[in-house]
Amino acid sequence: MDADRPQDSVIRLPMVPLRDIVVFPHTMVPFVVGRKPSLLAVERALGDGKQLFLSTQRRASVDNPSAEEINSVGTIATIVQHLKNPNGNVKLLVEGQARARLVEIDEGPDGYFEVVLEKIEQKADVDADLQELMSRVATLFERYIKYSPGLPYETMLSTVRISDPSKLADTISAHLPIGVEEKQSLLEMVSPTERLDHVRKVLDSEIEKLRVDKKIHNRVKKQMEKAQKEYYLNEKMKAIQEELGRKDERVNEVEEFRLKIEKCKMPKEAKEKALQELKRLEVMPPVSAEATVSRNYLEWLLSVPWSKKSRELKDIEKAESILDSDHYGLDKVKERILEFLAVRRLVSKPKGSILCLVGPPGVGKTSLARSIARATGRKFVRLSLGGVRDEAEIRGHRRTYIGAFPGQVIQMMKKAGTKNPVFLLDEVDKMAADFRGDPSAALLEVLDPEQNHTFLDHYLDTEYDLSEVMFIATANVMHTIPPALRDRMEVIRLPGYTLREKIAIAEQYLVPRQIKEHGLKKFEVSFEQEAIREIVERYTKEAGVRNLEREVASVCRKLARKAVADKLEDKPEITPAKVLELLGIPRYQPPREQQRKPEIGVATGLAWTETGGEILPIEATLMRGRGKLTITGQLGDVMQESAQAAMSWVRSRAERLGIDPLFYRKYDIHVHVPEGAIPKDGPSAGISMATALVSLLAEVTVHPNVAMTGEITLRGKVLPIGGVKEKVLAAYRYGADTVVLPKDNEKDLSEVPDDISSKLSFHLVEHMDKVLEVALSGPLTALEMPGKDPEGSIGERDAGSPVN
């Protein structure tokens, strides 16, 4: 014990550890003592002044706590009453006297704790600030008592009249609905001001909680009273109507539903489901939530077209004229639609057709579907699938969910109003799957002619026949569509338009439409063909005609502004010079006007993109080093592997190509594909890379007007690729006069328009040697290396030839 501590503040008492209770000074607390050491401590206290020390255990689950597991700050208490129960436990009523801190703790001879304590009470001078804080806490506690139904108002009201700040804080703390840890922290606060401020914060929080609870309780009570009142009035009105001999509106509604169900010509299963739901609706209270759900379900069942059809146009000549008037070209698609109509004339109930129109943006996929509907005399509905991630968008939600609705397929059928519309599934390649399911998997049932006559929507929960719907899907690319879904559709590709086609489309469709939409018809505005060519070549760079129409609209807007200001000349004619004046500086330079010269290490490849064909310039350069091959331009794995395959082939044929066979020990090579911000991938640039490497290492230039595409193997074979038409059109736009293609792609040249193919020279190759012969501006001279056969590479030796 410290010699300088005042003796009157030090007390020695038996201790009882408490579980889940904190006893504050100035409060009366009942609790039961049952542990043997605690019973001995109580017995000792009863025999010696009835005082003991009460401190809370840190963990209530410990039966025999050690000294470290007991909080150091507790309360000195006096036993007011004690009662021994038959089971040996003692029930105590204690009154807290003062807070104290443990100084020493000893285990007594009988197993209970004896402790040396130091009182830590602190007196506070009641100044104006403290008086205001006490008043604020008392007012808050009074409000808290009013909100709390468990606290006796009259008994608790005496608490707020306490003038001692320490006693006020402790008394209120004992009645706060807070945890043991927070109560212990309040007990350990020696300063009354600090304690009162913490109590104020707790009271503020608790009052707000109680206020919200009371508000919610009152609202629920009011709603229940309102529902009971409505039920009583409805029953009274029903009794009055029965006395007057009038029919109930509720009965009228049920009869109206029943009449509609009879007239709707539903299938047997759907009719049974509707009548079953109607019986449930009859016995439900009219204002209940379940009645609203049943009513909505019946309305959906009745609004879906079960038997109503559009009268189909089967006049093939008329359909052909409609398609031709709406779209220029697209002969393959038009032919397929006319074939479909021809089958409809011969067969009364053919299976529904599922077409997939694949092509770059702006080629007219969506508008073509609308024209098909017009040509066949059917209703047209469109469902955009771009960004759809939830299976419920297709199949709907089950009625167990609040706010459930049918899927988009059934919603669109309701919108069409007939069971045989043209149904456009737009952007089918842009669906995605996540934790809510895979919508593309749900589409499998919709687009399968063997299954879609029994399509099951989760909301309707009955089979619906989609077999007479003509489904048309549109997509920019095919590789993002799952194979199972792709297999269910007949794919028709819409390639990009040629320059001639774009000019024809603008003259026949785009210009007249924009002149009409901008109110310029009365001014007799006209566009020269060369002006349209100017817009196509210098202001747009696309496979379709969307940007072309946008630029024509821009010209028309500027003319409209002049017309409003009375500055538009009479019968204005748009010439190339006028286009330059209205649209400003050209964005692109026509490829034919670009100055190109033969270069070493630069080859022109051809690529396919979602927007059509593109030119893919490939550059290679040489640096001193140790044979490192660097490939840049944001290339995918397949394209990088093509570059490595091309490099391996060049090394294996170095002597025959007139290249130093040890070049890879002396130099590093860097292959780059410009426009590095755009990701690129695919094997079709293989022969272009090999040509650039041979040109670089043999120091022979490449013809600038030769464009090429094809996959290369390690043996130098040229394998077929896809997107031939788009690539050939890109070569033509670029100004190339020679195109190198794999021999196996010869069949694809039939898709290239005659006016384009007649202006290009095609070289169909099977081996890389032929590519070099066409692409390089000079011959390659083989090196005579001792011990090597100039006619073959290492990779082309006979399998049985010895290798030393």
Buried (B, 14 or more C-beta within 10 A) or exposed (E): EEEEEEEEEBBEBBBBBBBEBBBBBBBEBEBEBEBEBBBBBBBBBBEEEBBBBBBBBBEBEEEEBEBEEBBBBBBBBBBEEBEEEEEEBBBBBBBBBBBBBBBEBEEBEBEBBBBBBBBEBBEBEBEEEBEEBBEBBBEBBBBBBBBBEEBEEEEBEEBBEBEBBBBBBBBBBBBBEBEBEBBBBBBBBBEBBBBBBBBBEBBEEBBEEBEEEEEEEEEEEEEEEEEEEEBEEBEEEBEEBEEEEEEBEBEEBBEEBBEBBEEBEBBEEBBEBBBEBBEBBBEBBBEEEEBEBBBBBBEBBBBBBBEEEBEBBBEBEEBBEBBBEBBBBBEEBBEBBBEBBEEBEEEEEEEBBBBBBBBBBBBBBBEBBBBBBBBBBBBBBBBBBEEBBBBBBBBBBEBEEEEBBBBBBBBBBEBBBBBBBBBBBBBBBBBBBEEEBBBBBBBBBBBBBEBBBEBEBBBBBBBBBBBBBBBBBBBBBBEBBBEEBBEBBEEBBBBBBBBBBBBBBBBEBBBEBBBEEBEBEEBEBEBBEBBBBBBBBBBBBBBBBBBBBBBBBBBBBBBBEBBEEEEBEEEBEBBBEBBBEBBEEBEEEBBEEEEBEBBBBBBBBBBBBEBBBBBBBBBBBBEEBEBEBEBEBEBEEBBBBBBBBBBBBBBBBBBBBBBBBEBBEEBBBBBBBEEEEEEBBBBBBBBBBBBBBBBBBBEBBBBBBBBBBBBBBEEBBBBBBBBBBBBBBBBBBBBBEBBBBBBBBEEBBEBBBEEBBEEBEBBBBBBBBBBBBBBBBEEBEBBEEEEBEEEBBEBEEEEEEEEE
